[in-house]
Amino acid sequence: MPTEYRAPHTTIRYTRLMLLCPVRGCHMALVHDERRLFCPRRHSFDVARSGYINLLQPQERRSKQPGDTAAAIAGRRRLHDSGVTQPLLHAIAEIMAASPSDIVLDAGCGEGFYLGTFARQTGFDAHGIDISIPAIDAAARRYPGCEWIVGNADRFVPYADRSFSIVMSITARMNTSEFQRVLRDDGRLLVVLPASEDLIELRGVGRDRVARTVQTLAHGFTLVDRRRVATAEDLDAAGVQDVLHSIYLPMHSQPVKAMRVTFSLDLLLFRPTAPKQ
């Protein structure tokens, strides 16, 4: 049965798609059994109390707590909740143009703001994966109508072939071959990058990542739309500190003070390249 969550906008539903065992050399289908999943080779994985599924292998941890830190998660969530990122949210939703019939994967979803918000607004079938346990736990608690997976999507996306009509990568790492595998032939890949002027007041220097990203994806995807969104917001010192935490720069060289900060993203929409006959 689909899981449902009653939200202010619409009902979020997700269907249990086929999950694959993440153990190297296995990748067999996982079976749900109450609070755990297992494959025919008896590799077993737990479902957390908050509802997420932990498929992260111990050897895939580069640290004891890989991915977003608690400070980064909290800072990013406060920024989103303040409304600072609303123009970015609206622009991403517009280019993605999702419908209730879509099945969407957010690879590198963090604490789930974009996927969870879009799912509440549109009612599509929503699935998110991230390597950070605290981030996925926060996502599962706020957006229980979506499916949340802890896993290393840089190595393996634990879903069956052609599972999704949309794959999103929002300021996250990309796994081109896995995106090709899990995306339907008529699907869409949305890649969101920090633009050159994004947080320029704090970073001090910016770079354009668009050309390199298009080149990286060229062997499997065709760029069909490209847009840039930018907004500037006056943040108090606490807001600036949240931004610094969210981009892993908590130890800024200058004392943190209120300032106007630019937020800017490049939005790239791709379609899978049709195989040559």
Salt bridges, closest charged atoms under 4 A:
GLU4 OE1 - ARG6 NH2 3.96
GLU4 OE2 - ARG13 NH1 2.73
ASP33 OD2 - ARG36 NH2 3.47
GLU60 OE2 - ARG155 NE 2.36
ASP68 OD2 - ARG76 NH1 2.85
ASP81 OD1 - ARG142 NH1 2.88
GLU94 OE1 - ARG227 NH1 3.04
ASP102 OD2 - ARG188 NH2 3.56
GLU111 OE1 - ARG77 NE 3.16
GLU111 OE2 - HIS80 NE2 3.84
ASP125 OD1 - HIS127 NE2 2.64
ASP137 OD2 - ARG141 NE 2.87
GLU147 OE1 - HIS127 ND1 2.67
ASP154 OD2 - ARG173 NE 2.59
ASP161 OD1 - ARG181 NH1 2.87
GLU178 OE1 - ARG181 NH2 2.78
ASP185 OD1 - ARG162 NE 3.21
GLU197 OE1 - ARG228 NH1 3.23
ASP198 OD2 - ARG203 NH2 3.86
ASP208 OD2 - ARG228 NH2 3.63
ASP225 OD2 - ARG227 NH2 2.97
ASP234 OD2 - ARG260 NH1 2.97
ASP242 OD1 - ARG78 NH2 2.66
ASP266 OD1 - ARG228 NE 2.73
